[in-house]
Amino acid sequence: MKQSILKVVILVLLVSTAFVISAGLNNAQGSRDQDSRTATIQAAPPEKTVEQVFKNIKVLNGTPQSQLYPVMRFMAASLGFQCGSCHVIKNGRGDFPADDKPEKQF
């Protein structure tokens, strides 16, 4: 009876040790994966500028593309305007590159 209990205890310890070692290896692998993801993020090319993505940009050259709409919303809110105050609206959609309105001329 004592030998059976001893065998069970040893088996439980071996299995527990195997789980602990396996978890440690998984954590080491996870941190290595995190390091490679970080390296990939750091190696990403710089964001395109507005003149590289949109047509007829005259004023905000050099601004990152992701900042164009927030800047335009800020200007519209600050002036109390809607997009159609400066931009041409055709068929319910903005034709933002068009320079047909005098308000857009500078």
N, CA, C and O atoms as CSV, one atom per row, in Angstrom:
chain,resi,resn,atom,element,x,y,z
A,1,MET,N,N,0.820,-1.186,0.000
A,1,MET,CA,C,0.000,0.000,0.000
A,1,MET,C,C,0.871,1.260,0.000
A,1,MET,O,O,0.607,2.201,-0.748
A,2,LYS,N,N,1.904,1.273,0.835
A,2,LYS,CA,C,2.784,2.425,0.900
A,2,LYS,C,C,3.519,2.614,-0.427
A,2,LYS,O,O,3.773,3.744,-0.844
A,3,GLN,N,N,3.859,1.504,-1.088
A,3,GLN,CA,C,4.553,1.599,-2.376
A,3,GLN,C,C,3.628,2.196,-3.439
A,3,GLN,O,O,4.078,2.964,-4.289
A,4,SER,N,N,2.350,1.851,-3.399
A,4,SER,CA,C,1.395,2.389,-4.364
A,4,SER,C,C,1.245,3.900,-4.175
A,4,SER,O,O,1.201,4.649,-5.151
A,5,ILE,N,N,1.165,4.344,-2.916
A,5,ILE,CA,C,1.044,5.767,-2.627
A,5,ILE,C,C,2.318,6.477,-3.076
A,5,ILE,O,O,2.258,7.560,-3.659
A,6,LEU,N,N,3.471,5.868,-2.803
A,6,LEU,CA,C,4.742,6.454,-3.202
A,6,LEU,C,C,4.822,6.590,-4.726
A,6,LEU,O,O,5.294,7.607,-5.234
A,7,LYS,N,N,4.364,5.569,-5.454
A,7,LYS,CA,C,4.372,5.611,-6.927
A,7,LYS,C,C,3.454,6.720,-7.440
A,7,LYS,O,O,3.791,7.424,-8.392
A,8,VAL,N,N,2.297,6.870,-6.805
A,8,VAL,CA,C,1.354,7.911,-7.224
A,8,VAL,C,C,1.952,9.290,-6.963
A,8,VAL,O,O,1.837,10.184,-7.802
A,9,VAL,N,N,2.593,9.470,-5.796
A,9,VAL,CA,C,3.200,10.751,-5.457
A,9,VAL,C,C,4.311,11.084,-6.444
A,9,VAL,O,O,4.403,12.215,-6.920
A,10,ILE,N,N,5.148,10.108,-6.751
A,10,ILE,CA,C,6.240,10.326,-7.712
A,10,ILE,C,C,5.671,10.658,-9.085
A,10,ILE,O,O,6.170,11.558,-9.762
A,11,LEU,N,N,4.642,9.948,-9.498
A,11,LEU,CA,C,4.011,10.211,-10.796
A,11,LEU,C,C,3.432,11.629,-10.843
A,11,LEU,O,O,3.588,12.335,-11.839
A,12,VAL,N,N,2.770,12.034,-9.768
A,12,VAL,CA,C,2.197,13.379,-9.704
A,12,VAL,C,C,3.311,14.430,-9.764
A,12,VAL,O,O,3.173,15.434,-10.463
A,13,LEU,N,N,4.401,14.211,-9.045
A,13,LEU,CA,C,5.527,15.145,-9.083
A,13,LEU,C,C,6.144,15.228,-10.472
A,13,LEU,O,O,6.483,16.318,-10.934
A,14,LEU,N,N,6.291,14.105,-11.133
A,14,LEU,CA,C,6.854,14.097,-12.489
A,14,LEU,C,C,5.948,14.852,-13.466
A,14,LEU,O,O,6.423,15.642,-14.282
A,15,VAL,N,N,4.654,14.603,-13.375
A,15,VAL,CA,C,3.706,15.279,-14.268
A,15,VAL,C,C,3.692,16.782,-13.971
A,15,VAL,O,O,3.674,17.602,-14.889
A,16,SER,N,N,3.702,17.135,-12.683
A,16,SER,CA,C,3.723,18.552,-12.314
A,16,SER,C,C,4.983,19.234,-12.822
A,16,SER,O,O,4.931,20.349,-13.341
A,17,THR,N,N,6.107,18.563,-12.669
A,17,THR,CA,C,7.375,19.108,-13.153
A,17,THR,C,C,7.328,19.285,-14.665
A,17,THR,O,O,7.806,20.291,-15.190
A,18,ALA,N,N,6.761,18.326,-15.355
A,18,ALA,CA,C,6.648,18.425,-16.812
A,18,ALA,C,C,5.796,19.632,-17.207
A,18,ALA,O,O,6.131,20.344,-18.154
A,19,PHE,N,N,4.687,19.865,-16.480
A,19,PHE,CA,C,3.844,21.024,-16.777
A,19,PHE,C,C,4.575,22.330,-16.517
A,19,PHE,O,O,4.470,23.272,-17.302
A,20,VAL,N,N,5.319,22.389,-15.412
A,20,VAL,CA,C,6.053,23.607,-15.080
A,20,VAL,C,C,7.113,23.895,-16.134
A,20,VAL,O,O,7.266,25.038,-16.564
A,21,ILE,N,N,7.838,22.876,-16.549
A,21,ILE,CA,C,8.868,23.052,-17.582
A,21,ILE,C,C,8.223,23.464,-18.893
A,21,ILE,O,O,8.722,24.349,-19.588
A,22,SER,N,N,7.108,22.819,-19.230
A,22,SER,CA,C,6.413,23.148,-20.468
A,22,SER,C,C,5.915,24.595,-20.441
A,22,SER,O,O,6.032,25.309,-21.437
A,23,ALA,N,N,5.364,25.027,-19.311
A,23,ALA,CA,C,4.883,26.413,-19.193
A,23,ALA,C,C,6.038,27.389,-19.321
A,23,ALA,O,O,5.893,28.435,-19.953
A,24,GLY,N,N,7.181,27.067,-18.732
A,24,GLY,CA,C,8.355,27.928,-18.840
A,24,GLY,C,C,8.832,28.037,-20.270
A,24,GLY,O,O,9.205,29.120,-20.721
A,25,LEU,N,N,8.823,26.922,-20.991
A,25,LEU,CA,C,9.230,26.955,-22.396
A,25,LEU,C,C,8.242,27.761,-23.227
A,25,LEU,O,O,8.640,28.504,-24.124
A,26,ASN,N,N,6.948,27.615,-22.928
A,26,ASN,CA,C,5.944,28.390,-23.663
A,26,ASN,C,C,6.100,29.876,-23.401
A,26,ASN,O,O,5.960,30.685,-24.318
A,27,ASN,N,N,6.389,30.247,-22.156
A,27,ASN,CA,C,6.606,31.668,-21.845
A,27,ASN,C,C,7.842,32.194,-22.549
A,27,ASN,O,O,7.848,33.321,-23.044
A,28,ALA,N,N,8.891,31.380,-22.595
A,28,ALA,CA,C,10.103,31.809,-23.300
A,28,ALA,C,C,9.808,31.979,-24.783
A,28,ALA,O,O,10.275,32.932,-25.407
A,29,GLN,N,N,9.036,31.060,-25.346
A,29,GLN,CA,C,8.663,31.158,-26.762
A,29,GLN,C,C,7.791,32.388,-26.976
A,29,GLN,O,O,7.951,33.097,-27.970
A,30,GLY,N,N,6.855,32.648,-26.036
A,30,GLY,CA,C,5.970,33.811,-26.151
A,30,GLY,C,C,6.745,35.108,-26.119
A,30,GLY,O,O,6.445,36.030,-26.877
A,31,SER,N,N,7.747,35.192,-25.244
A,31,SER,CA,C,8.526,36.430,-25.194
A,31,SER,C,C,9.369,36.576,-26.448
A,31,SER,O,O,9.586,37.693,-26.918
A,32,ARG,N,N,9.852,35.456,-27.002
A,32,ARG,CA,C,10.595,35.527,-28.259
A,32,ARG,C,C,9.676,35.986,-29.382
A,32,ARG,O,O,10.079,36.786,-30.226
A,33,ASP,N,N,8.419,35.476,-29.398
A,33,ASP,CA,C,7.451,35.918,-30.397
A,33,ASP,C,C,7.154,37.401,-30.235
A,33,ASP,O,O,7.038,38.123,-31.225
A,34,GLN,N,N,7.028,37.868,-28.978
A,34,GLN,CA,C,6.779,39.283,-28.717
A,34,GLN,C,C,7.938,40.123,-29.229
A,34,GLN,O,O,7.731,41.181,-29.824
A,35,ASP,N,N,9.168,39.646,-28.996
A,35,ASP,CA,C,10.335,40.381,-29.481
A,35,ASP,C,C,10.318,40.480,-31.002
A,35,ASP,O,O,10.645,41.527,-31.560
A,36,SER,N,N,9.935,39.384,-31.681
A,36,SER,CA,C,9.912,39.431,-33.149
A,36,SER,C,C,8.800,40.341,-33.644
A,36,SER,O,O,8.965,41.018,-34.659
A,37,ARG,N,N,7.651,40.371,-32.933
A,37,ARG,CA,C,6.571,41.289,-33.326
A,37,ARG,C,C,7.011,42.726,-33.118
A,37,ARG,O,O,6.724,43.588,-33.948
A,38,THR,N,N,7.702,42.995,-32.025
A,38,THR,CA,C,8.196,44.339,-31.764
A,38,THR,C,C,9.191,44.757,-32.832
A,38,THR,O,O,9.162,45.894,-33.302
A,39,ALA,N,N,10.072,43.840,-33.217
A,39,ALA,CA,C,11.050,44.150,-34.253
A,39,ALA,C,C,10.338,44.442,-35.575
A,39,ALA,O,O,10.747,45.333,-36.319
A,40,THR,N,N,9.270,43.688,-35.865
A,40,THR,CA,C,8.514,43.909,-37.090
A,40,THR,C,C,7.851,45.280,-37.060
A,40,THR,O,O,7.861,45.999,-38.060
A,41,ILE,N,N,7.278,45.642,-35.922
A,41,ILE,CA,C,6.626,46.941,-35.806
A,41,ILE,C,C,7.648,48.058,-35.974
A,41,ILE,O,O,7.376,49.047,-36.653
A,42,GLN,N,N,8.805,47.912,-35.370
A,42,GLN,CA,C,9.822,48.948,-35.467
A,42,GLN,C,C,10.380,49.059,-36.877
A,42,GLN,O,O,10.833,50.130,-37.280
A,43,ALA,N,N,10.353,47.956,-37.635
A,43,ALA,CA,C,10.902,47.962,-38.979
A,43,ALA,C,C,9.864,48.391,-40.028
A,43,ALA,O,O,10.168,48.428,-41.220
A,44,ALA,N,N,8.642,48.712,-39.586
A,44,ALA,CA,C,7.594,49.101,-40.526
A,44,ALA,C,C,7.990,50.404,-41.233
A,44,ALA,O,O,8.608,51.279,-40.627
A,45,PRO,N,N,7.633,50.527,-42.504
A,45,PRO,CA,C,7.980,51.751,-43.235
A,45,PRO,C,C,7.200,52.943,-42.668
A,45,PRO,O,O,6.139,52.760,-42.072
A,46,PRO,N,N,7.713,54.143,-42.848
A,46,PRO,CA,C,7.011,55.323,-42.333
A,46,PRO,C,C,5.684,55.515,-43.063
A,46,PRO,O,O,5.518,55.087,-44.205
A,47,GLU,N,N,4.754,56.161,-42.386
A,47,GLU,CA,C,3.431,56.405,-42.947
A,47,GLU,C,C,3.518,57.360,-44.138
A,47,GLU,O,O,4.327,58.288,-44.146
A,48,LYS,N,N,2.678,57.121,-45.138
A,48,LYS,CA,C,2.651,58.001,-46.308
A,48,LYS,C,C,2.097,59.365,-45.914
A,48,LYS,O,O,1.316,59.491,-44.971
A,49,THR,N,N,2.518,60.373,-46.654
A,49,THR,CA,C,2.026,61.726,-46.406
A,49,THR,C,C,0.777,61.978,-47.246
A,49,THR,O,O,0.471,61.219,-48.166
A,50,VAL,N,N,0.058,63.055,-46.918
A,50,VAL,CA,C,-1.210,63.325,-47.603
A,50,VAL,C,C,-1.031,63.529,-49.100
A,50,VAL,O,O,-1.876,63.093,-49.882
A,51,GLU,N,N,0.049,64.180,-49.517
A,51,GLU,CA,C,0.234,64.408,-50.962
A,51,GLU,C,C,0.548,63.124,-51.709
A,51,GLU,O,O,0.380,63.065,-52.927
A,52,GLN,N,N,1.006,62.084,-50.996
A,52,GLN,CA,C,1.261,60.786,-51.631
A,52,GLN,C,C,-0.022,59.987,-51.793
A,52,GLN,O,O,-0.084,59.093,-52.636
A,53,VAL,N,N,-1.044,60.290,-51.005
A,53,VAL,CA,C,-2.267,59.486,-50.996
A,53,VAL,C,C,-3.437,60.191,-51.665
A,53,VAL,O,O,-4.206,59.556,-52.385
A,54,PHE,N,N,-3.585,61.490,-51.440
A,54,PHE,CA,C,-4.739,62.240,-51.931
A,54,PHE,C,C,-4.347,63.163,-53.081
A,54,PHE,O,O,-3.181,63.527,-53.234
A,55,LYS,N,N,-5.341,63.534,-53.886
A,55,LYS,CA,C,-5.114,64.413,-55.030
A,55,LYS,C,C,-5.246,65.876,-54.612
A,55,LYS,O,O,-6.003,66.206,-53.699
A,56,ASN,N,N,-4.504,66.743,-55.289
A,56,ASN,CA,C,-4.666,68.202,-55.205
A,56,ASN,C,C,-4.480,68.738,-53.782
A,56,ASN,O,O,-5.216,69.628,-53.356
A,57,ILE,N,N,-3.519,68.212,-53.059
A,57,ILE,CA,C,-3.203,68.749,-51.727
A,57,ILE,C,C,-2.263,69.932,-51.907
A,57,ILE,O,O,-1.204,69.790,-52.519
A,58,LYS,N,N,-2.632,71.096,-51.384
A,58,LYS,CA,C,-1.826,72.294,-51.566
A,58,LYS,C,C,-1.264,72.843,-50.266
A,58,LYS,O,O,-0.221,73.497,-50.278
A,59,VAL,N,N,-1.927,72.595,-49.151
A,59,VAL,CA,C,-1.559,73.270,-47.916
A,59,VAL,C,C,-0.935,72.339,-46.878
A,59,VAL,O,O,0.040,72.727,-46.234
A,60,LEU,N,N,-1.439,71.172,-46.697
A,60,LEU,CA,C,-1.008,70.288,-45.609
A,60,LEU,C,C,0.081,69.312,-46.033
A,60,LEU,O,O,0.153,68.205,-45.500
A,61,ASN,N,N,0.917,69.696,-46.971
A,61,ASN,CA,C,1.990,68.820,-47.440
A,61,ASN,C,C,2.880,68.378,-46.280
A,61,ASN,O,O,3.219,69.167,-45.399
A,62,GLY,N,N,3.246,67.112,-46.303
A,62,GLY,CA,C,4.106,66.560,-45.265
A,62,GLY,C,C,3.350,66.010,-44.074
A,62,GLY,O,O,3.942,65.346,-43.224
A,63,THR,N,N,2.042,66.273,-43.992
A,63,THR,CA,C,1.238,65.766,-42.888
A,63,THR,C,C,1.008,64.270,-43.090
A,63,THR,O,O,0.728,63.848,-44.212
A,64,PRO,N,N,1.118,63.453,-42.038
A,64,PRO,CA,C,0.811,62.027,-42.193
A,64,PRO,C,C,-0.630,61.839,-42.634
A,64,PRO,O,O,-1.526,62.568,-42.209
A,65,GLN,N,N,-0.836,60.863,-43.481
A,65,GLN,CA,C,-2.157,60.601,-44.053
A,65,GLN,C,C,-3.224,60.412,-42.974
A,65,GLN,O,O,-4.352,60.876,-43.138
A,66,SER,N,N,-2.884,59.744,-41.883
A,66,SER,CA,C,-3.867,59.459,-40.838
A,66,SER,C,C,-4.329,60.720,-40.119
A,66,SER,O,O,-5.316,60.675,-39.385
A,67,GLN,N,N,-3.648,61.835,-40.311
A,67,GLN,CA,C,-3.999,63.072,-39.618
A,67,GLN,C,C,-4.842,64.025,-40.465
A,67,GLN,O,O,-5.320,65.035,-39.948
A,68,LEU,N,N,-5.037,63.730,-41.750
A,68,LEU,CA,C,-5.772,64.662,-42.610
A,68,LEU,C,C,-7.205,64.872,-42.133
A,68,LEU,O,O,-7.623,66.013,-41.937
A,69,TYR,N,N,-7.960,63.802,-41.943
A,69,TYR,CA,C,-9.362,63.951,-41.560
A,69,TYR,C,C,-9.518,64.575,-40.175
A,69,TYR,O,O,-10.386,65.430,-40.001
A,70,PRO,N,N,-8.717,64.186,-39.182
A,70,PRO,CA,C,-8.830,64.889,-37.904
A,70,PRO,C,C,-8.534,66.390,-38.021
A,70,PRO,O,O,-9.204,67.198,-37.377
A,71,VAL,N,N,-7.542,66.772,-38.832
A,71,VAL,CA,C,-7.225,68.194,-39.017
A,71,VAL,C,C,-8.387,68.904,-39.696
A,71,VAL,O,O,-8.764,70.004,-39.291
A,72,MET,N,N,-8.961,68.283,-40.728
A,72,MET,CA,C,-10.081,68.911,-41.437
A,72,MET,C,C,-11.304,69.027,-40.521
A,72,MET,O,O,-11.994,70.046,-40.549
A,73,ARG,N,N,-11.579,68.009,-39.716
A,73,ARG,CA,C,-12.703,68.091,-38.774
A,73,ARG,C,C,-12.462,69.208,-37.748
A,73,ARG,O,O,-13.387,69.930,-37.376
A,74,PHE,N,N,-11.213,69.337,-37.299
A,74,PHE,CA,C,-10.879,70.398,-36.349
A,74,PHE,C,C,-11.126,71.774,-36.972
A,74,PHE,O,O,-11.699,72.660,-36.337
A,75,MET,N,N,-10.688,71.940,-38.221
A,75,MET,CA,C,-10.897,73.228,-38.901
A,75,MET,C,C,-12.380,73.518,-39.078
A,75,MET,O,O,-12.838,74.630,-38.818
A,76,ALA,N,N,-13.130,72.509,-39.525
A,76,ALA,CA,C,-14.565,72.703,-39.744
A,76,ALA,C,C,-15.267,73.064,-38.436
A,76,ALA,O,O,-16.101,73.970,-38.410
A,77,ALA,N,N,-14.935,72.364,-37.355
A,77,ALA,CA,C,-15.564,72.653,-36.060
A,77,ALA,C,C,-15.162,74.032,-35.554
A,77,ALA,O,O,-15.986,74.758,-34.999
A,78,SER,N,N,-13.907,74.390,-35.744
A,78,SER,CA,C,-13.426,75.693,-35.275
A,78,SER,C,C,-14.104,76.841,-36.009
A,78,SER,O,O,-14.391,77.880,-35.414
A,79,LEU,N,N,-14.361,76.655,-37.309
A,79,LEU,CA,C,-14.981,77.704,-38.119
A,79,LEU,C,C,-16.506,77.641,-38.119
A,79,LEU,O,O,-17.176,78.568,-38.575
A,80,GLY,N,N,-17.049,76.531,-37.598
A,80,GLY,CA,C,-18.493,76.348,-37.617
A,80,GLY,C,C,-19.013,76.005,-38.997
A,80,GLY,O,O,-20.169,76.290,-39.311
A,81,PHE,N,N,-18.181,75.400,-39.823
A,81,PHE,CA,C,-18.540,75.043,-41.195
A,81,PHE,C,C,-18.825,73.555,-41.311
A,81,PHE,O,O,-18.489,72.762,-40.431
A,82,GLN,N,N,-19.451,73.203,-42.419
A,82,GLN,CA,C,-19.566,71.820,-42.861
A,82,GLN,C,C,-18.601,71.643,-44.028
A,82,GLN,O,O,-18.084,72.629,-44.554
A,83,CYS,N,N,-18.352,70.404,-44.438
A,83,CYS,CA,C,-17.410,70.148,-45.543
A,83,CYS,C,C,-17.822,70.889,-46.816
A,83,CYS,O,O,-16.975,71.397,-47.550
A,84,GLY,N,N,-19.137,70.946,-47.069
A,84,GLY,CA,C,-19.650,71.588,-48.275
A,84,GLY,C,C,-19.457,73.092,-48.302
A,84,GLY,O,O,-19.696,73.720,-49.333
A,85,SER,N,N,-19.034,73.683,-47.202
A,85,SER,CA,C,-18.774,75.121,-47.202
A,85,SER,C,C,-17.567,75.453,-48.072
A,85,SER,O,O,-17.516,76.527,-48.671
A,86,CYS,N,N,-16.605,74.556,-48.150
A,86,CYS,CA,C,-15.397,74.781,-48.955
A,86,CYS,C,C,-15.293,73.812,-50.135
A,86,CYS,O,O,-14.787,74.172,-51.198
A,87,HIS,N,N,-15.772,72.589,-49.941
A,87,HIS,CA,C,-15.617,71.549,-50.955
A,87,HIS,C,C,-16.881,71.389,-51.786
A,87,HIS,O,O,-17.988,71.647,-51.314
A,88,VAL,N,N,-16.701,70.960,-53.028
A,88,VAL,CA,C,-17.814,70.698,-53.937
A,88,VAL,C,C,-18.492,69.396,-53.510
A,88,VAL,O,O,-17.829,68.391,-53.251
A,89,ILE,N,N,-19.826,69.433,-53.441
A,89,ILE,CA,C,-20.602,68.240,-53.129
A,89,ILE,C,C,-21.391,67.878,-54.386
A,89,ILE,O,O,-22.208,68.666,-54.862
A,90,LYS,N,N,-21.140,66.677,-54.923
A,90,LYS,CA,C,-21.843,66.195,-56.120
A,90,LYS,C,C,-22.549,64.898,-55.772
A,90,LYS,O,O,-21.938,63.960,-55.258
A,91,ASN,N,N,-23.847,64.856,-56.058
A,91,ASN,CA,C,-24.649,63.661,-55.795
A,91,ASN,C,C,-24.513,63.182,-54.353
A,91,ASN,O,O,-24.448,61.980,-54.096
A,92,GLY,N,N,-24.472,64.115,-53.425
A,92,GLY,CA,C,-24.407,63.769,-52.017
A,92,GLY,C,C,-23.033,63.343,-51.516
A,92,GLY,O,O,-22.877,62.976,-50.351
A,93,ARG,N,N,-22.050,63.392,-52.387
A,93,ARG,CA,C,-20.689,62.996,-51.994
A,93,ARG,C,C,-19.727,64.142,-52.253
A,93,ARG,O,O,-19.903,64.920,-53.190
A,94,GLY,N,N,-18.716,64.236,-51.416
A,94,GLY,CA,C,-17.732,65.291,-51.577
A,94,GLY,C,C,-16.762,65.007,-52.702
A,94,GLY,O,O,-16.205,63.913,-52.797
A,95,ASP,N,N,-16.564,66.001,-53.555
A,95,ASP,CA,C,-15.524,65.943,-54.589
A,95,ASP,C,C,-14.380,66.806,-54.055
A,95,ASP,O,O,-14.191,67.945,-54.481
A,96,PHE,N,N,-13.626,66.242,-53.118
A,96,PHE,CA,C,-12.656,67.017,-52.360
A,96,PHE,C,C,-11.494,67.568,-53.186
A,96,PHE,O,O,-11.014,68.653,-52.860
A,97,PRO,N,N,-11.009,66.896,-54.230
A,97,PRO,CA,C,-9.913,67.486,-55.012
A,97,PRO,C,C,-10.337,68.666,-55.887
A,97,PRO,O,O,-9.491,69.460,-56.299
A,98,ALA,N,N,-11.624,68.790,-56.174
A,98,ALA,CA,C,-12.089,69.855,-57.078
A,98,ALA,C,C,-11.862,71.233,-56.468
A,98,ALA,O,O,-12.056,71.438,-55.270
A,99,ASP,N,N,-11.449,72.168,-57.312
A,99,ASP,CA,C,-11.204,73.560,-56.884
A,99,ASP,C,C,-12.272,74.503,-57.444
A,99,ASP,O,O,-11.985,75.672,-57.698
A,100,ASP,N,N,-13.491,74.015,-57.638
A,100,ASP,CA,C,-14.534,74.806,-58.283
A,100,ASP,C,C,-15.096,75.928,-57.405
A,100,ASP,O,O,-15.659,76.888,-57.930
A,101,LYS,N,N,-14.957,75.829,-56.102
A,101,LYS,CA,C,-15.527,76.849,-55.214
A,101,LYS,C,C,-14.486,77.908,-54.885
A,101,LYS,O,O,-13.332,77.581,-54.608
A,102,PRO,N,N,-14.888,79.177,-54.915
A,102,PRO,CA,C,-13.940,80.241,-54.586
A,102,PRO,C,C,-13.461,80.151,-53.131
A,102,PRO,O,O,-12.365,80.616,-52.820
A,103,GLU,N,N,-14.252,79.569,-52.249
A,103,GLU,CA,C,-13.847,79.456,-50.854
A,103,GLU,C,C,-12.600,78.590,-50.686
A,103,GLU,O,O,-11.863,78.724,-49.710
A,104,LYS,N,N,-12.380,77.708,-51.643
A,104,LYS,CA,C,-11.226,76.835,-51.562
A,104,LYS,C,C,-9.976,77.459,-52.191
A,104,LYS,O,O,-8.869,76.955,-52.001
A,105,GLN,N,N,-10.148,78.527,-52.921
A,105,GLN,CA,C,-9.007,79.197,-53.547
A,105,GLN,C,C,-8.249,79.992,-52.496
A,105,GLN,O,O,-8.847,80.525,-51.561
A,106,PHE,N,N,-6.976,80.069,-52.645
A,106,PHE,CA,C,-6.178,80.894,-51.719
A,106,PHE,C,C,-5.184,81.710,-52.453
A,106,PHE,O,O,-4.428,82.462,-51.839
